[in-house]
């Protein structure tokens, strides 16, 4: 399955978690992650989910959807505020910065 299809699954999940918000995504500067930004309806960036390509590698669409639901990523984003939430093979972390293009 292509990363593009997996990104669609993540966008759909974030739209369900943050209705009426804008969801944008872009490749992180190092090209090892895809960054999903949740913007307030007024356009102000609120949350960042950084999904490592290593994490996405072994995922199927169905498995990814289940993982996102069971992990509570939406709640983690709300707790983290503007700090990026990184998802990798080793789990979640809330730290660091994002290389924005």
C-alpha positions in Angstrom: 0.0 0.0 0.0 1.3 3.4 -0.9 2.1 6.1 1.6 -0.4 8.3 -0.2 -3.3 6.0 0.7 -2.0 5.9 4.3 -1.9 9.7 4.5 -5.5 9.7 3.4 -6.4 7.4 6.3 -4.6 9.8 8.7 -6.3 12.9 7.2 -9.7 11.2 7.6 -9.0 10.3 11.2 -7.9 13.8 12.0 -11.0 15.3 10.4 -13.1 13.1 12.5 -11.2 14.1 15.7 -11.2 17.8 14.8 -14.4 18.6 12.9 -14.5 22.1 11.3 -10.7 22.4 11.6 -8.3 22.5 8.6 -5.9 19.6 8.1 -2.7 20.1 6.1 0.3 17.9 5.7 3.8 18.1 4.3 7.0 16.1 4.4 9.2 17.0 7.3 12.5 18.6 6.4 14.5 15.4 7.0 12.1 13.4 4.7 11.8 10.7 7.5 8.3 11.8 8.5 5.0 13.3 7.3 3.7 16.2 9.4 0.0 16.7 9.8 -1.0 20.1 11.0 -4.4 20.8 12.5 -5.4 24.4 12.1 -8.3 26.2 14.0 -11.3 27.2 11.9 -9.8 30.7 11.9 -6.5 29.3 10.4 -4.2 29.4 13.4 -2.1 26.2 13.7 -3.1 24.3 16.8 -1.6 20.8 16.7 1.2 18.9 14.9 1.3 15.1 14.4 4.6 13.9 13.1 4.3 10.3 11.7 7.6 8.6 11.1 7.8 6.8 7.8 9.3 3.9 9.7 6.0 3.6 11.6 4.0 3.7 8.4 6.1 1.2 6.6 4.4 -2.0 8.0 0.9 -0.6 8.3 -2.1 -1.5 6.2 -5.0 1.0 5.9 -7.2 -1.0 8.2 -4.4 -1.6 10.7 -3.5 2.1 10.6 -7.0 3.2 11.3 -7.3 0.8 14.2 -3.9 2.0 15.6 -4.9 5.6 15.4 -8.2 4.9 17.2 -6.8 2.7 19.9 -3.8 5.0 20.5 -5.9 8.1 21.2 -3.7 10.3 19.0 -6.4 13.0 18.9 -6.4 13.2 22.7 -2.6 13.3 22.8 -2.6 16.1 20.3 -5.1 18.1 22.4 -2.9 17.5 25.5 0.3 18.5 23.7 -1.2 21.8 22.4 1.3 23.3 19.8 4.1 20.9 20.8 4.5 18.2 18.1 3.4 14.7 18.9 5.8 12.2 17.2 4.6 8.7 16.3 7.3 6.2 15.5 7.9 2.4 15.7 8.9 3.0 19.4 5.7 4.8 20.3 4.7 8.4 21.0 6.8 11.3 22.1 6.0 15.0 22.7 9.1 17.0 22.2 11.4 18.5 19.7 10.6 20.9 16.8 9.5 20.6 13.3 11.5 21.5 10.2 8.8 23.4 8.3 9.4 23.8 4.6 
